[in-house]
Amino acid sequence: MPPGVTRRAAWEFGADPGFLIDRIDDPAAFPRAEAETLLVEYAQMMHGRVTGAGGADFDWRPHVAGFFAGLDGVLPPNGSYLLVRDATGRPIGTGALRRVSEDTGEMKHLYVRPEARRTGLGRALVRARIAEARAMGLRWPIADTFKVNPELPSLYDQLGFAEVAPSADSKSIAISPEVRDWMHFYRYDLAARP
């Protein structure tokens, strides 16, 4: 494991055995090429789902550029970037958390490659980011997802998130306001779940 990375087994957060979650603690250890590949895959997939369902033809590239322009926001002490690796070390999933206020953190870019889905990794990445939010002293982890993303609404519901009105803190809406009506917004209360 390289310096500047904290590694945990994904099964600690409920995933199947054989996967590792790396938290990047130092900007020098940030795996730019791997992160960008996963983020582009995710953005293109979501764009395809939205436009395929008749939704807004938003430009996904500013979402990727915005993530890297604000990279300090998803690294300690302002946030958390998680990269999932399989047993061979190949990156297969990602998720980020960025502080948006003193008590609120936005969970972004939950993505698991198709070949690793149905292994509990999505749930593990949500749980890991909830743990990161708690460690950062946040009360409100928030998230958004596209309505054409069938996996996340039920997962957020199962984990105790409440669906809420659109958030002014949503980076997705800030970059592409035209997708607002195609999204769900969620909030989790850490104070209610010790």
N, C-alpha and C positions, 0 to 999 in steps of 0.2 A: 504494500500500500504506500502510495507516495506521501511525503510530508504535506501537511495542510489539509488532510482528508480524514474524517472520522467515518469508520465503516461499521455497519451493523447488519446482522442477518435480517432479511425481510420477514422471516417467520415470526420475529419478535412483534411484528405489527399485524400478524394474521395471514401472511402469504404462504404459499407452498414452500417447502424447503428447496434450497439450491440457488437462491437469489440473494444478492447483497445490495444494501442501500448505502451509497457514499454521500456524506454531507461535505460539501466543499467549505472549508474553514478559512482558506487563504486565497486571495485573488490569483496568486502565482500558481496555484494548483488547479485553477478552473480549466476544465477540459473543453476548450472553445469549439474545436472541430466536432467533437461528439455531441455536445449540447446543440450546436447549430443544426446538425443533421437531424436530430430528433425533433427540434422545434419546427424546422421546415416541413418535415413529414406530418407533424400534428397540424400545422397551419393549413397545409394543402388539403389534408383530409377534411378538416372542418369547413373550409371553403367549398370543397366538392359536395359535402352533405347539404350545406345551406343553399347553394345555387341549384343543386339537383332537386331540391324540394320547392324551388320557385322563389327562394329568398334573394336578398340583396347580393349583388355581385361585388362584394367588398374586395379591396386589395389586401391580401394577407401579408405582403412584404413589410409594410410599416409596423406590423405587430412583431415580426422577427427583429427588425432594426431597433424598435423601441425597447425590446427586452435587453439587447446588448448595450444600447445607449444608457440604460438604467441598471446596468449589472451590479453596481455597488448597492442597489436597493434590495437585491436578493442574496447578498452575502452578509455574514455577521459584521457588525452587530445589528444591521438593519433588516435582515431577512435570512432566508435559508434556501439553498439550492441543493436538490437531491437528484442523484443519478442512480438508476437501478442497473445492476450488471447481472448477467447470468453466470453460471458456474465456470464458463470459459473466459469471463472478463468482458464479454461483448455488452455494450450499452443497449438496454432494451426498454427503458422507461425513464420518465423524468417528472419532476414537479417542483414548483418554487413557491415561496412565501415572501411577501414584501410588506414591511410596515407601512401603513398609510396614515396612521395617526398614533397618538400615545397608547390607545387601547385596541386598535384594530389592525389586522393584517389580512392582506388579500392573497388567497391561494390561487396560483396561476399555472397554466400549461400542464395539467395532468395528462400524461400520455404514456400508454404502454403499447409497444409494437404488437401487431396482430398475432404473431406466433407465440406471444407470452400472455395473451389474454386468457381469462378464466382460470387464473392461478392465484387470485387474491391480491395481485400487485396493485391494482387501482385502489382497493380498500386500504392496503398497507401504506400507500403513498399519502392518502388522506389522513390516516391515523398518525403517520410520522410527522406530517405538517401540523396537525393539531398539537402533538407533543412539542414541536418546535415553537409554536405560538405560545404555549404555556410557559416554556423555558424563557421566552422573550418577555414574559410578563403581560401578554396581551389578554384581553377578555373576549374579543369578538373576531374569530376567523371568519372571513367572508369569501364567497366564491360565486362565480357565474359560469354558466355553460349554455351552449346552444340547445334550443328545443329539439333539434334534430339529432342530438347526442343521446341516444336512449339509455345508455349505461349509467350516467351520472345522477339524474334526478332520483332514481330509486336508491342508489347508493347513499346519496346525501340524506334522504329520508330515513333509511335504515340506521344511519349513524347519528341521527338526532339533530340534523340541521333543520332550520325553519325556512320556508320560502318567504322572501321579503320583496318589497318594492325595489325597483332598480336603484342601485347605489351610485352616488356621485363619485365614489372612489373606484369605480370599475374602469380599469385601464382599457378593457376591450371597447367600452362605449366612448371613452375619451378619444381613441384612435379611429374607430369606425362607428359613429353614432347611428348610421343607417341600419345596423344590425340589432339595435335595442329591442325591437318587437320580436326578434327571433331568439331571445335569451330568457333564461331563468336566473334568478338571483337568490343566494342563500346566505344564512348567517348562523353561526354556532355560538352558544353561550358557555364559555369555559367556567364561569362562576356557578352555573347551575349543574355542572358535572365535575365534581372534585376528583 
